[in-house]
């Protein structure tokens, strides 16, 4: 799942692959991949 950097509209990756150019409905071309907020803790040695 990707979201537009300007308007934060979500769009799936399959939809972006089908289109001839990667562009949001607002006209912006920069997308950010949505990632789950997982925090890794590492013990110090």
mmCIF entry with sequence, helices, sheets and N, C-alpha, C, O atoms, coordinates in Angstrom:
data_MODEL
# 
_entry.id   MODEL 
# 
_entity.id                         1 
_entity.type                       polymer 
_entity.pdbx_number_of_molecules   1 
# 
_entity_poly.entity_id                      1 
_entity_poly.type                           'polypeptide(L)' 
_entity_poly.nstd_linkage                   no 
_entity_poly.nstd_monomer                   no 
_entity_poly.pdbx_seq_one_letter_code       
;(UNK)(UNK)(UNK)(UNK)(UNK)(UNK)(UNK)(UNK)(UNK)(UNK)(UNK)(UNK)(UNK)(UNK)(UNK)(UNK)
(UNK)(UNK)(UNK)(UNK)(UNK)(UNK)(UNK)(UNK)(UNK)(UNK)(UNK)(UNK)(UNK)(UNK)(UNK)(UNK)
(UNK)(UNK)(UNK)(UNK)(UNK)(UNK)(UNK)(UNK)(UNK)(UNK)(UNK)(UNK)(UNK)
;
_entity_poly.pdbx_seq_one_letter_code_can   XXXXXXXXXXXXXXXXXXXXXXXXXXXXXXXXXXXXXXXXXXXXX 
_entity_poly.pdbx_strand_id                 A 
# 
loop_
_entity_poly_seq.entity_id 
_entity_poly_seq.num 
_entity_poly_seq.mon_id 
_entity_poly_seq.hetero 
1 1  UNK n 
1 2  UNK n 
1 3  UNK n 
1 4  UNK n 
1 5  UNK n 
1 6  UNK n 
1 7  UNK n 
1 8  UNK n 
1 9  UNK n 
1 10 UNK n 
1 11 UNK n 
1 12 UNK n 
1 13 UNK n 
1 14 UNK n 
1 15 UNK n 
1 16 UNK n 
1 17 UNK n 
1 18 UNK n 
1 19 UNK n 
1 20 UNK n 
1 21 UNK n 
1 22 UNK n 
1 23 UNK n 
1 24 UNK n 
1 25 UNK n 
1 26 UNK n 
1 27 UNK n 
1 28 UNK n 
1 29 UNK n 
1 30 UNK n 
1 31 UNK n 
1 32 UNK n 
1 33 UNK n 
1 34 UNK n 
1 35 UNK n 
1 36 UNK n 
1 37 UNK n 
1 38 UNK n 
1 39 UNK n 
1 40 UNK n 
1 41 UNK n 
1 42 UNK n 
1 43 UNK n 
1 44 UNK n 
1 45 UNK n 
# 
_struct_asym.id          A 
_struct_asym.entity_id   1 
# 
_struct_conf.conf_type_id            HELX_P 
_struct_conf.id                      HELX_P1 
_struct_conf.pdbx_PDB_helix_id       AA1 
_struct_conf.beg_label_comp_id       UNK 
_struct_conf.beg_label_asym_id       A 
_struct_conf.beg_label_seq_id        13 
_struct_conf.pdbx_beg_PDB_ins_code   ? 
_struct_conf.end_label_comp_id       UNK 
_struct_conf.end_label_asym_id       A 
_struct_conf.end_label_seq_id        18 
_struct_conf.pdbx_end_PDB_ins_code   ? 
_struct_conf.beg_auth_comp_id        UNK 
_struct_conf.beg_auth_asym_id        A 
_struct_conf.beg_auth_seq_id         13 
_struct_conf.end_auth_comp_id        UNK 
_struct_conf.end_auth_asym_id        A 
_struct_conf.end_auth_seq_id         18 
_struct_conf.pdbx_PDB_helix_class    1 
_struct_conf.details                 ? 
_struct_conf.pdbx_PDB_helix_length   6 
# 
_struct_conf_type.id          HELX_P 
_struct_conf_type.criteria    ? 
_struct_conf_type.reference   ? 
# 
_struct_sheet.id               AA1 
_struct_sheet.type             ? 
_struct_sheet.number_strands   3 
_struct_sheet.details          ? 
# 
loop_
_struct_sheet_order.sheet_id 
_struct_sheet_order.range_id_1 
_struct_sheet_order.range_id_2 
_struct_sheet_order.offset 
_struct_sheet_order.sense 
AA1 1 2 ? anti-parallel 
AA1 2 3 ? anti-parallel 
# 
loop_
_struct_sheet_range.sheet_id 
_struct_sheet_range.id 
_struct_sheet_range.beg_label_comp_id 
_struct_sheet_range.beg_label_asym_id 
_struct_sheet_range.beg_label_seq_id 
_struct_sheet_range.pdbx_beg_PDB_ins_code 
_struct_sheet_range.end_label_comp_id 
_struct_sheet_range.end_label_asym_id 
_struct_sheet_range.end_label_seq_id 
_struct_sheet_range.pdbx_end_PDB_ins_code 
_struct_sheet_range.beg_auth_comp_id 
_struct_sheet_range.beg_auth_asym_id 
_struct_sheet_range.beg_auth_seq_id 
_struct_sheet_range.end_auth_comp_id 
_struct_sheet_range.end_auth_asym_id 
_struct_sheet_range.end_auth_seq_id 
AA1 1 UNK A 10 ? UNK A 11 ? UNK A 10 UNK A 11 
AA1 2 UNK A 2  ? UNK A 4  ? UNK A 2  UNK A 4  
AA1 3 UNK A 31 ? UNK A 33 ? UNK A 31 UNK A 33 
# 
loop_
_atom_site.group_PDB 
_atom_site.id 
_atom_site.type_symbol 
_atom_site.label_atom_id 
_atom_site.label_alt_id 
_atom_site.label_comp_id 
_atom_site.label_asym_id 
_atom_site.label_entity_id 
_atom_site.label_seq_id 
_atom_site.pdbx_PDB_ins_code 
_atom_site.Cartn_x 
_atom_site.Cartn_y 
_atom_site.Cartn_z 
_atom_site.occupancy 
_atom_site.B_iso_or_equiv 
_atom_site.pdbx_formal_charge 
_atom_site.auth_seq_id 
_atom_site.auth_comp_id 
_atom_site.auth_asym_id 
_atom_site.auth_atom_id 
_atom_site.pdbx_PDB_model_num 
ATOM 1   N N  . UNK A 1 1  ? 0.851  -1.171 0.000   1.00 0.00 ? 1  UNK A N  1 
ATOM 2   C CA . UNK A 1 1  ? 0.000  0.000  0.000   1.00 0.00 ? 1  UNK A CA 1 
ATOM 3   C C  . UNK A 1 1  ? 0.898  1.236  0.000   1.00 0.00 ? 1  UNK A C  1 
ATOM 4   O O  . UNK A 1 1  ? 1.843  1.330  0.784   1.00 0.00 ? 1  UNK A O  1 
ATOM 5   N N  . UNK A 1 2  ? 0.597  2.165  -0.874  1.00 0.00 ? 2  UNK A N  1 
ATOM 6   C CA . UNK A 1 2  ? 1.336  3.412  -0.988  1.00 0.00 ? 2  UNK A CA 1 
ATOM 7   C C  . UNK A 1 2  ? 0.388  4.575  -0.736  1.00 0.00 ? 2  UNK A C  1 
ATOM 8   O O  . UNK A 1 2  ? -0.825 4.444  -0.904  1.00 0.00 ? 2  UNK A O  1 
ATOM 9   N N  . UNK A 1 3  ? 0.938  5.704  -0.335  1.00 0.00 ? 3  UNK A N  1 
ATOM 10  C CA . UNK A 1 3  ? 0.122  6.900  -0.148  1.00 0.00 ? 3  UNK A CA 1 
ATOM 11  C C  . UNK A 1 3  ? 0.850  8.095  -0.752  1.00 0.00 ? 3  UNK A C  1 
ATOM 12  O O  . UNK A 1 3  ? 2.079  8.157  -0.772  1.00 0.00 ? 3  UNK A O  1 
ATOM 13  N N  . UNK A 1 4  ? 0.057  9.037  -1.241  1.00 0.00 ? 4  UNK A N  1 
ATOM 14  C CA . UNK A 1 4  ? 0.599  10.244 -1.854  1.00 0.00 ? 4  UNK A CA 1 
ATOM 15  C C  . UNK A 1 4  ? 1.237  11.117 -0.775  1.00 0.00 ? 4  UNK A C  1 
ATOM 16  O O  . UNK A 1 4  ? 0.712  11.230 0.333   1.00 0.00 ? 4  UNK A O  1 
ATOM 17  N N  . UNK A 1 5  ? 2.357  11.724 -1.103  1.00 0.00 ? 5  UNK A N  1 
ATOM 18  C CA . UNK A 1 5  ? 3.060  12.550 -0.122  1.00 0.00 ? 5  UNK A CA 1 
ATOM 19  C C  . UNK A 1 5  ? 2.340  13.876 0.103   1.00 0.00 ? 5  UNK A C  1 
ATOM 20  O O  . UNK A 1 5  ? 2.432  14.445 1.191   1.00 0.00 ? 5  UNK A O  1 
ATOM 21  N N  . UNK A 1 6  ? 1.636  14.373 -0.889  1.00 0.00 ? 6  UNK A N  1 
ATOM 22  C CA . UNK A 1 6  ? 0.950  15.659 -0.762  1.00 0.00 ? 6  UNK A CA 1 
ATOM 23  C C  . UNK A 1 6  ? -0.425 15.529 -0.113  1.00 0.00 ? 6  UNK A C  1 
ATOM 24  O O  . UNK A 1 6  ? -0.703 16.200 0.881   1.00 0.00 ? 6  UNK A O  1 
ATOM 25  N N  . UNK A 1 7  ? -1.298 14.664 -0.669  1.00 0.00 ? 7  UNK A N  1 
ATOM 26  C CA . UNK A 1 7  ? -2.682 14.608 -0.182  1.00 0.00 ? 7  UNK A CA 1 
ATOM 27  C C  . UNK A 1 7  ? -2.959 13.383 0.681   1.00 0.00 ? 7  UNK A C  1 
ATOM 28  O O  . UNK A 1 7  ? -4.055 13.252 1.226   1.00 0.00 ? 7  UNK A O  1 
ATOM 29  N N  . UNK A 1 8  ? -1.982 12.478 0.816   1.00 0.00 ? 8  UNK A N  1 
ATOM 30  C CA . UNK A 1 8  ? -2.081 11.293 1.681   1.00 0.00 ? 8  UNK A CA 1 
ATOM 31  C C  . UNK A 1 8  ? -3.202 10.347 1.243   1.00 0.00 ? 8  UNK A C  1 
ATOM 32  O O  . UNK A 1 8  ? -3.808 9.679  2.081   1.00 0.00 ? 8  UNK A O  1 
ATOM 33  N N  . UNK A 1 9  ? -3.482 10.285 -0.059  1.00 0.00 ? 9  UNK A N  1 
ATOM 34  C CA . UNK A 1 9  ? -4.488 9.372  -0.596  1.00 0.00 ? 9  UNK A CA 1 
ATOM 35  C C  . UNK A 1 9  ? -3.874 7.986  -0.745  1.00 0.00 ? 9  UNK A C  1 
ATOM 36  O O  . UNK A 1 9  ? -2.849 7.849  -1.413  1.00 0.00 ? 9  UNK A O  1 
ATOM 37  N N  . UNK A 1 10 ? -4.465 6.951  -0.144  1.00 0.00 ? 10 UNK A N  1 
ATOM 38  C CA . UNK A 1 10 ? -3.892 5.604  -0.275  1.00 0.00 ? 10 UNK A CA 1 
ATOM 39  C C  . UNK A 1 10 ? -4.200 5.000  -1.639  1.00 0.00 ? 10 UNK A C  1 
ATOM 40  O O  . UNK A 1 10 ? -5.276 5.215  -2.197  1.00 0.00 ? 10 UNK A O  1 
ATOM 41  N N  . UNK A 1 11 ? -3.237 4.237  -2.173  1.00 0.00 ? 11 UNK A N  1 
ATOM 42  C CA . UNK A 1 11 ? -3.450 3.517  -3.426  1.00 0.00 ? 11 UNK A CA 1 
ATOM 43  C C  . UNK A 1 11 ? -2.609 2.250  -3.385  1.00 0.00 ? 11 UNK A C  1 
ATOM 44  O O  . UNK A 1 11 ? -1.456 2.286  -2.953  1.00 0.00 ? 11 UNK A O  1 
ATOM 45  N N  . UNK A 1 12 ? -3.172 1.129  -3.831  1.00 0.00 ? 12 UNK A N  1 
ATOM 46  C CA . UNK A 1 12 ? -2.429 -0.129 -3.810  1.00 0.00 ? 12 UNK A CA 1 
ATOM 47  C C  . UNK A 1 12 ? -1.341 -0.148 -4.885  1.00 0.00 ? 12 UNK A C  1 
ATOM 48  O O  . UNK A 1 12 ? -1.410 0.595  -5.865  1.00 0.00 ? 12 UNK A O  1 
ATOM 49  N N  . UNK A 1 13 ? -0.353 -0.995 -4.692  1.00 0.00 ? 13 UNK A N  1 
ATOM 50  C CA . UNK A 1 13 ? 0.750  -1.102 -5.640  1.00 0.00 ? 13 UNK A CA 1 
ATOM 51  C C  . UNK A 1 13 ? 0.325  -1.644 -6.985  1.00 0.00 ? 13 UNK A C  1 
ATOM 52  O O  . UNK A 1 13 ? 0.909  -1.283 -8.006  1.00 0.00 ? 13 UNK A O  1 
ATOM 53  N N  . UNK A 1 14 ? -0.691 -2.513 -7.012  1.00 0.00 ? 14 UNK A N  1 
ATOM 54  C CA . UNK A 1 14 ? -1.162 -3.065 -8.282  1.00 0.00 ? 14 UNK A CA 1 
ATOM 55  C C  . UNK A 1 14 ? -1.763 -1.973 -9.168  1.00 0.00 ? 14 UNK A C  1 
ATOM 56  O O  . UNK A 1 14 ? -1.634 -2.014 -10.391 1.00 0.00 ? 14 UNK A O  1 
ATOM 57  N N  . UNK A 1 15 ? -2.414 -1.008 -8.547  1.00 0.00 ? 15 UNK A N  1 
ATOM 58  C CA . UNK A 1 15 ? -3.000 0.093  -9.320  1.00 0.00 ? 15 UNK A CA 1 
ATOM 59  C C  . UNK A 1 15 ? -1.908 0.953  -9.943  1.00 0.00 ? 15 UNK A C  1 
ATOM 60  O O  . UNK A 1 15 ? -2.065 1.430  -11.066 1.00 0.00 ? 15 UNK A O  1 
ATOM 61  N N  . UNK A 1 16 ? -0.811 1.155  -9.235  1.00 0.00 ? 16 UNK A N  1 
ATOM 62  C CA . UNK A 1 16 ? 0.284  1.962  -9.770  1.00 0.00 ? 16 UNK A CA 1 
ATOM 63  C C  . UNK A 1 16 ? 1.007  1.236  -10.895 1.00 0.00 ? 16 UNK A C  1 
ATOM 64  O O  . UNK A 1 16 ? 1.527  1.881  -11.806 1.00 0.00 ? 16 UNK A O  1 
ATOM 65  N N  . UNK A 1 17 ? 1.052  -0.106 -10.851 1.00 0.00 ? 17 UNK A N  1 
ATOM 66  C CA . UNK A 1 17 ? 1.705  -0.873 -11.909 1.00 0.00 ? 17 UNK A CA 1 
ATOM 67  C C  . UNK A 1 17 ? 0.895  -0.857 -13.203 1.00 0.00 ? 17 UNK A C  1 
ATOM 68  O O  . UNK A 1 17 ? 1.472  -0.916 -14.289 1.00 0.00 ? 17 UNK A O  1 
ATOM 69  N N  . UNK A 1 18 ? -0.416 -0.779 -13.107 1.00 0.00 ? 18 UNK A N  1 
ATOM 70  C CA . UNK A 1 18 ? -1.277 -0.808 -14.294 1.00 0.00 ? 18 UNK A CA 1 
ATOM 71  C C  . UNK A 1 18 ? -1.224 0.497  -15.082 1.00 0.00 ? 18 UNK A C  1 
ATOM 72  O O  . UNK A 1 18 ? -1.353 0.481  -16.306 1.00 0.00 ? 18 UNK A O  1 
ATOM 73  N N  . UNK A 1 19 ? -1.041 1.605  -14.411 1.00 0.00 ? 19 UNK A N  1 
ATOM 74  C CA . UNK A 1 19 ? -1.080 2.906  -15.076 1.00 0.00 ? 19 UNK A CA 1 
ATOM 75  C C  . UNK A 1 19 ? 0.214  3.151  -15.856 1.00 0.00 ? 19 UNK A C  1 
ATOM 76  O O  . UNK A 1 19 ? 1.274  2.682  -15.443 1.00 0.00 ? 19 UNK A O  1 
ATOM 77  N N  . UNK A 1 20 ? 0.145  3.881  -16.979 1.00 0.00 ? 20 UNK A N  1 
ATOM 78  C CA . UNK A 1 20 ? 1.368  4.148  -17.754 1.00 0.00 ? 20 UNK A CA 1 
ATOM 79  C C  . UNK A 1 20 ? 2.344  5.080  -17.039 1.00 0.00 ? 20 UNK A C  1 
ATOM 80  O O  . UNK A 1 20 ? 3.552  4.993  -17.259 1.00 0.00 ? 20 UNK A O  1 
ATOM 81  N N  . UNK A 1 21 ? 1.838  5.965  -16.189 1.00 0.00 ? 21 UNK A N  1 
ATOM 82  C CA . UNK A 1 21 ? 2.722  6.828  -15.404 1.00 0.00 ? 21 UNK A CA 1 
ATOM 83  C C  . UNK A 1 21 ? 2.249  6.832  -13.959 1.00 0.00 ? 21 UNK A C  1 
ATOM 84  O O  . UNK A 1 21 ? 1.054  6.715  -13.684 1.00 0.00 ? 21 UNK A O  1 
ATOM 85  N N  . UNK A 1 22 ? 3.187  6.965  -13.053 1.00 0.00 ? 22 UNK A N  1 
ATOM 86  C CA . UNK A 1 22 ? 2.853  6.949  -11.631 1.00 0.00 ? 22 UNK A CA 1 
ATOM 87  C C  . UNK A 1 22 ? 2.477  8.370  -11.226 1.00 0.00 ? 22 UNK A C  1 
ATOM 88  O O  . UNK A 1 22 ? 3.333  9.245  -11.099 1.00 0.00 ? 22 UNK A O  1 
ATOM 89  N N  . UNK A 1 23 ? 1.175  8.577  -11.026 1.00 0.00 ? 23 UNK A N  1 
ATOM 90  C CA . UNK A 1 23 ? 0.691  9.906  -10.658 1.00 0.00 ? 23 UNK A CA 1 
ATOM 91  C C  . UNK A 1 23 ? -0.553 9.747  -9.796  1.00 0.00 ? 23 UNK A C  1 
ATOM 92  O O  . UNK A 1 23 ? -1.387 8.877  -10.048 1.00 0.00 ? 23 UNK A O  1 
ATOM 93  N N  . UNK A 1 24 ? -0.671 10.582 -8.788  1.00 0.00 ? 24 UNK A N  1 
ATOM 94  C CA . UNK A 1 24 ? -1.832 10.574 -7.903  1.00 0.00 ? 24 UNK A CA 1 
ATOM 95  C C  . UNK A 1 24 ? -2.989 11.323 -8.569  1.00 0.00 ? 24 UNK A C  1 
ATOM 96  O O  . UNK A 1 24 ? -2.810 11.965 -9.605  1.00 0.00 ? 24 UNK A O  1 
ATOM 97  N N  . UNK A 1 25 ? -4.173 11.234 -7.965  1.00 0.00 ? 25 UNK A N  1 
ATOM 98  C CA . UNK A 1 25 ? -5.323 11.958 -8.507  1.00 0.00 ? 25 UNK A CA 1 
ATOM 99  C C  . UNK A 1 25 ? -5.160 13.469 -8.347  1.00 0.00 ? 25 UNK A C  1 
ATOM 100 O O  . UNK A 1 25 ? -5.800 14.243 -9.059  1.00 0.00 ? 25 UNK A O  1 
ATOM 101 N N  . UNK A 1 26 ? -4.300 13.890 -7.407  1.00 0.00 ? 26 UNK A N  1 
ATOM 102 C CA . UNK A 1 26 ? -4.055 15.322 -7.227  1.00 0.00 ? 26 UNK A CA 1 
ATOM 103 C C  . UNK A 1 26 ? -2.981 15.839 -8.187  1.00 0.00 ? 26 UNK A C  1 
ATOM 104 O O  . UNK A 1 26 ? -2.771 17.049 -8.274  1.00 0.00 ? 26 UNK A O  1 
ATOM 105 N N  . UNK A 1 27 ? -2.292 14.939 -8.914  1.00 0.00 ? 27 UNK A N  1 
ATOM 106 C CA . UNK A 1 27 ? -1.271 15.349 -9.870  1.00 0.00 ? 27 UNK A CA 1 
ATOM 107 C C  . UNK A 1 27 ? 0.142  15.216 -9.350  1.00 0.00 ? 27 UNK A C  1 
ATOM 108 O O  . UNK A 1 27 ? 1.092  15.438 -10.101 1.00 0.00 ? 27 UNK A O  1 
ATOM 109 N N  . UNK A 1 28 ? 0.310  14.863 -8.097  1.00 0.00 ? 28 UNK A N  1 
ATOM 110 C CA . UNK A 1 28 ? 1.632  14.723 -7.496  1.00 0.00 ? 28 UNK A CA 1 
ATOM 111 C C  . UNK A 1 28 ? 2.212  13.359 -7.857  1.00 0.00 ? 28 UNK A C  1 
ATOM 112 O O  . UNK A 1 28 ? 1.455  12.398 -7.986  1.00 0.00 ? 28 UNK A O  1 
ATOM 113 N N  . UNK A 1 29 ? 3.521  13.243 -8.025  1.00 0.00 ? 29 UNK A N  1 
ATOM 114 C CA . UNK A 1 29 ? 4.138  12.002 -8.482  1.00 0.00 ? 29 UNK A CA 1 
ATOM 115 C C  . UNK A 1 29 ? 5.016  11.321 -7.440  1.00 0.00 ? 29 UNK A C  1 
ATOM 116 O O  . UNK A 1 29 ? 5.737  10.377 -7.763  1.00 0.00 ? 29 UNK A O  1 
ATOM 117 N N  . UNK A 1 30 ? 4.965  11.782 -6.204  1.00 0.00 ? 30 UNK A N  1 
ATOM 118 C CA . UNK A 1 30 ? 5.799  11.199 -5.152  1.00 0.00 ? 30 UNK A CA 1 
ATOM 119 C C  . UNK A 1 30 ? 4.918  10.371 -4.224  1.00 0.00 ? 30 UNK A C  1 
ATOM 120 O O  . UNK A 1 30 ? 3.963  10.885 -3.643  1.00 0.00 ? 30 UNK A O  1 
ATOM 121 N N  . UNK A 1 31 ? 5.246  9.083  -4.089  1.00 0.00 ? 31 UNK A N  1 
ATOM 122 C CA . UNK A 1 31 ? 4.502  8.177  -3.231  1.00 0.00 ? 31 UNK A CA 1 
ATOM 123 C C  . UNK A 1 31 ? 5.413  7.649  -2.135  1.00 0.00 ? 31 UNK A C  1 
ATOM 124 O O  . UNK A 1 31 ? 6.621  7.511  -2.324  1.00 0.00 ? 31 UNK A O  1 
ATOM 125 N N  . UNK A 1 32 ? 4.818  7.359  -0.992  1.00 0.00 ? 32 UNK A N  1 
ATOM 126 C CA . UNK A 1 32 ? 5.537  6.814  0.159   1.00 0.00 ? 32 UNK A CA 1 
ATOM 127 C C  . UNK A 1 32 ? 4.914  5.475  0.496   1.00 0.00 ? 32 UNK A C  1 
ATOM 128 O O  . UNK A 1 32 ? 3.690  5.342  0.510   1.00 0.00 ? 32 UNK A O  1 
ATOM 129 N N  . UNK A 1 33 ? 5.750  4.478  0.768   1.00 0.00 ? 33 UNK A N  1 
ATOM 130 C CA . UNK A 1 33 ? 5.230  3.167  1.127   1.00 0.00 ? 33 UNK A CA 1 
ATOM 131 C C  . UNK A 1 33 ? 4.789  3.185  2.586   1.00 0.00 ? 33 UNK A C  1 
ATOM 132 O O  . UNK A 1 33 ? 5.537  3.613  3.464   1.00 0.00 ? 33 UNK A O  1 
ATOM 133 N N  . UNK A 1 34 ? 3.571  2.717  2.835   1.00 0.00 ? 34 UNK A N  1 
ATOM 134 C CA . UNK A 1 34 ? 3.052  2.651  4.201   1.00 0.00 ? 34 UNK A CA 1 
ATOM 135 C C  . UNK A 1 34 ? 3.638  1.435  4.900   1.00 0.00 ? 34 UNK A C  1 
ATOM 136 O O  . UNK A 1 34 ? 3.529  0.313  4.405   1.00 0.00 ? 34 UNK A O  1 
ATOM 137 N N  . UNK A 1 35 ? 4.248  1.657  6.031   1.00 0.00 ? 35 UNK A N  1 
ATOM 138 C CA . UNK A 1 35 ? 4.870  0.576  6.792   1.00 0.00 ? 35 UNK A CA 1 
ATOM 139 C C  . UNK A 1 35 ? 4.248  0.509  8.186   1.00 0.00 ? 35 UNK A C  1 
ATOM 140 O O  . UNK A 1 35 ? 3.856  1.534  8.743   1.00 0.00 ? 35 UNK A O  1 
ATOM 141 N N  . UNK A 1 36 ? 4.159  -0.686 8.744   1.00 0.00 ? 36 UNK A N  1 
ATOM 142 C CA . UNK A 1 36 ? 3.627  -0.800 10.104  1.00 0.00 ? 36 UNK A CA 1 
ATOM 143 C C  . UNK A 1 36 ? 4.621  -0.231 11.115  1.00 0.00 ? 36 UNK A C  1 
ATOM 144 O O  . UNK A 1 36 ? 5.830  -0.314 10.900  1.00 0.00 ? 36 UNK A O  1 
ATOM 145 N N  . UNK A 1 37 ? 4.136  0.338  12.201  1.00 0.00 ? 37 UNK A N  1 
ATOM 146 C CA . UNK A 1 37 ? 5.036  0.938  13.193  1.00 0.00 ? 37 UNK A CA 1 
ATOM 147 C C  . UNK A 1 37 ? 5.661  -0.113 14.110  1.00 0.00 ? 37 UNK A C  1 
ATOM 148 O O  . UNK A 1 37 ? 5.277  -0.234 15.273  1.00 0.00 ? 37 UNK A O  1 
ATOM 149 N N  . UNK A 1 38 ? 6.618  -0.868 13.590  1.00 0.00 ? 38 UNK A N  1 
ATOM 150 C CA . UNK A 1 38 ? 7.300  -1.897 14.375  1.00 0.00 ? 38 UNK A CA 1 
ATOM 151 C C  . UNK A 1 38 ? 8.625  -1.320 14.865  1.00 0.00 ? 38 UNK A C  1 
ATOM 152 O O  . UNK A 1 38 ? 9.429  -0.825 14.075  1.00 0.00 ? 38 UNK A O  1 
ATOM 153 N N  . UNK A 1 39 ? 8.838  -1.389 16.163  1.00 0.00 ? 39 UNK A N  1 
ATOM 154 C CA . UNK A 1 39 ? 10.072 -0.889 16.753  1.00 0.00 ? 39 UNK A CA 1 
ATOM 155 C C  . UNK A 1 39 ? 10.881 -2.079 17.224  1.00 0.00 ? 39 UNK A C  1 
ATOM 156 O O  . UNK A 1 39 ? 10.404 -2.892 18.016  1.00 0.00 ? 39 UNK A O  1 
ATOM 157 N N  . UNK A 1 40 ? 12.106 -2.179 16.733  1.00 0.00 ? 40 UNK A N  1 
ATOM 158 C CA . UNK A 1 40 ? 12.976 -3.275 17.144  1.00 0.00 ? 40 UNK A CA 1 
ATOM 159 C C  . UNK A 1 40 ? 13.860 -2.803 18.296  1.00 0.00 ? 40 UNK A C  1 
ATOM 160 O O  . UNK A 1 40 ? 14.462 -1.731 18.230  1.00 0.00 ? 40 UNK A O  1 
ATOM 161 N N  . UNK A 1 41 ? 13.928 -3.605 19.337  1.00 0.00 ? 41 UNK A N  1 
ATOM 162 C CA . UNK A 1 41 ? 14.812 -3.291 20.456  1.00 0.00 ? 41 UNK A CA 1 
ATOM 163 C C  . UNK A 1 41 ? 15.979 -4.264 20.432  1.00 0.00 ? 41 UNK A C  1 
ATOM 164 O O  . UNK A 1 41 ? 15.793 -5.476 20.321  1.00 0.00 ? 41 UNK A O  1 
ATOM 165 N N  . UNK A 1 42 ? 17.172 -3.722 20.537  1.00 0.00 ? 42 UNK A N  1 
ATOM 166 C CA . UNK A 1 42 ? 18.396 -4.521 20.509  1.00 0.00 ? 42 UNK A CA 1 
ATOM 167 C C  . UNK A 1 42 ? 19.134 -4.276 21.811  1.00 0.00 ? 42 UNK A C  1 
ATOM 168 O O  . UNK A 1 42 ? 19.343 -3.133 22.219  1.00 0.00 ? 42 UNK A O  1 
ATOM 169 N N  . UNK A 1 43 ? 19.528 -5.367 22.458  1.00 0.00 ? 43 UNK A N  1 
ATOM 170 C CA . UNK A 1 43 ? 20.267 -5.228 23.717  1.00 0.00 ? 43 UNK A CA 1 
ATOM 171 C C  . UNK A 1 43 ? 21.710 -4.820 23.445  1.00 0.00 ? 43 UNK A C  1 
ATOM 172 O O  . UNK A 1 43 ? 22.344 -5.311 22.511  1.00 0.00 ? 43 UNK A O  1 
ATOM 173 N N  . UNK A 1 44 ? 22.209 -3.925 24.268  1.00 0.00 ? 44 UNK A N  1 
ATOM 174 C CA . UNK A 1 44 ? 23.597 -3.506 24.156  1.00 0.00 ? 44 UNK A CA 1 
ATOM 175 C C  . UNK A 1 44 ? 24.498 -4.594 24.721  1.00 0.00 ? 44 UNK A C  1 
ATOM 176 O O  . UNK A 1 44 ? 24.154 -5.256 25.700  1.00 0.00 ? 44 UNK A O  1 
ATOM 177 N N  . UNK A 1 45 ? 25.628 -4.768 24.107  1.00 0.00 ? 45 UNK A N  1 
ATOM 178 C CA . UNK A 1 45 ? 26.560 -5.812 24.560  1.00 0.00 ? 45 UNK A CA 1 
ATOM 179 C C  . UNK A 1 45 ? 27.569 -5.216 25.509  1.00 0.00 ? 45 UNK A C  1 
ATOM 180 O O  . UNK A 1 45 ? 28.444 -5.926 26.005  1.00 0.00 ? 45 UNK A O  1 
# 
